[in-house]
């Protein structure tokens, strides 16, 4: 094998072809974006430069079937010369994309004990024959079109391998080391080593699909374990990765199902093939040419660039090309990000994300940016610069932090801000807002009347952080300073402070967007306390307030912040008070939740409206129902649900939950 000029391998006309063999469609019941079209899925695959993809819906080939029916219908209209202009455009786009991308029909089968298996077939395989394979695997006829995640009484893993292979399909153990993976299930159930050997070494199995491919794993969950050099595991396995995409593009926002955060092509694999055909791919899998498969390694910052390119415009993240004209104006972006409280600037990509142009001389660009910021921005923001490789190009990542209160001004007398995805001069209202924020952060002002604001006398502060030998060490101030604290050693308030610090450092939360400004003061979190009279005070003769009222206010605050309720949905009575005999959420449900919620199909937001179900238990419900349908109230209780509160408002597999009636 030889290496060509750009570092890729070449062999007799072979080339590296990018593939994603694990993509769901809206035909899967747990698809995160049910309104996405099949054409949009193909267009996203093209954007991610994929040449081979497979539709692998849960226990169904209905997604592939629906797409083919859409194309056949458009072709029928074309032959009858009845196509509208929009339909002709759609048909032409289908043809263009399918001429570039090989789309393989398939399914993700749920075996008897819950392990998932991919069956991938040739494009010319009739859908009826693939459905016949699903029937042989134990999927009942009434579920063939449903895309159900869990199906009862199906075949065991090794039986499924043999049936799919006999039907002409490629057999891949889906996310073998993740939830519902054949390796994970054997470890979870404590089955014998022979079962694990059979599940990973079977002659009908083509490949093992891994999640977090390059993350350190335990013994059996690492791709390196299956290199053919381990006793009893002598068959070397092809180890690949797939996106298991349940949406078009990766999301960083928590939607209650982190397992479905990946988009199309996020976890792709590359094959060295003569062409992007099913026959070429299958021939590779039955060969011993393991060096013709490679799994690209990506870090979190590359995912960040993906999100920036594909997501909506951001006020805290900026894309810029690396040409001299753009570089000369980067100091304005730095100033604007500092005025936003900090952010990230990526240099080397067109600002709309359309093209990756890279930087020819990153060292010169970094020196130029640092010099311009020092000369032209007051006060000085703190910059961290890093060179990253993305899609074969060098990019510069500039992290901007704001050590001083705003505003940050340019030497041209202009205060720059981010507005509608652009860096623009601030208007009067924005300048006033920056000044209010500065005063709230402690900057001096005539409004203070010469009085210093007292600093908090309790709590903790993360003074500094540094990474050593892969572990973060924190210096924590708590009326004293303690250095060298790690997260696993911290407890109580220290643990909470470190957790929030890491959320801020890694960009998981944005405090500025959560702050509600009232004049010069910003409100981040409200705290409530019931009134208690104090002796020798003006209110000493007033009666104490019921502490239940403070509890109800806290519960209402959580409903708004964590459960998605609006203020106008809170169940106040005519006097503007919350009920004391039940929680605000129970009171809301009594007024509005007249139809029970089916827990096996409800969205996370719908689950959060049910009394007794919180964010964590909602996430557990969504994860559990991927393995099996929930049919009993005791299952909800095991997932952390307050069953007595939830029972009147839920359906379990179409049936109302059994409720213990109160005797008085």
ABEGO torsion letter per residue (X at the ends): XBBBAAGBBBBGGBBBBBBBABBBBAABAABABAABBAAAAAAAAAAAGBABBBBBBBGBAAAAAAAAAAAAAAAAAAAAGABBAAAAAAAAAAAAAAAABBBBBBBBBBBAAGBBBBBBBBAABBAAAAAAAAAAAGBBAAAAAAGBABBBGBBBAAAAAAAAAAAGBBBBBBGAABBGBAAAAAAAAGBBAAAAAAAAABAABABBBBBGAABBBBAAABAAAAAGABBGBABBBBBBBBAGBABABBBABBAGBAAAABBBGABBBBBBBABBBAAAAAAAAABABAAABBBBBBBAAAAAAAAAAABBBBAABBBBBABAAAAAAAAAAAAAAAAAGEEBBBBGBBAAGABBAEBABAAAAAAAAAAAAAAABOBBBBBBBBBBBBGGBBBBBBBBBBABBOBBBBAAGBBBBBBGGBBBBBBAAAAAAAAAAAAAAGBBBAAAGGBBBBBBABEBBBABBBBBGGBBBBBBBBGBBBBGBBAAABBEAAAAAAAAAAAAAAGABBAAAABBBBEABBBABBBBBBBBBBBGBAAAABBBBBAAAAAAAAAAAAAAAAAGBBAAABBBBAAGBBBAABBAAAAAAAAABABBBBAAABBAAAAAABBGBBAAAAAAAAAAAAABBBABAAAAAAAGBBAAAAAAABBBGGBBBBBBBBAX
